[in-house]
Amino acid sequence: MEKEQIQEALLTIRDIEKKMSELENVFSSVSFARSELIEKIFQDIINTNEFLLSIEGKEDQLKRAQKERKPEDLFDFKQLEKVEGDKTKKTIILNGFIENFEGISENDRKAILESLIDKDLNSVKKDILQLSKVFKLKDF
């Protein structure tokens, strides 16, 4: 009896390790250009932080930066280029894009995702940017 429990535990551990390995592969292949991401974060902090701008006396620059922001700034389409053939990864990225829309219902989310998943990159870009005109964007 004890030997069977040990075997069962070992099988469970192997299954967990296999699933963890699969997850690592998924997350590692959805590579974000780390340096680009860090640069964007720093630039956003510098351009929008009221305290930093007030030290430099650039409150007008803050207003101008907020007006100059475009919907494209919220969507990193380079991620989609990297996973063009993989529907699972594409779904994860598209879900992230859709999260930028405020007040979107779960049914709308599913419908949008289903309509975008089989489209090519250019069509997805056009549709996402069109949706950004329909739905209010977070952080805008």
Secondary structure, DSSP 8 states (H G I E B T S, - for coil): -HHHHHHHHHHHHHHHHHHHHHHHHHHHHS---HHHHHHHHHHHHHHH-HHHHHHHT-HHHHHHHHHH--GGGG--HHHHHHTTT-HHHHHHHHHHHHTTBTT--HHHHHHHHHHHTTS-HHHHHHHHHHHHHHS-BTT-
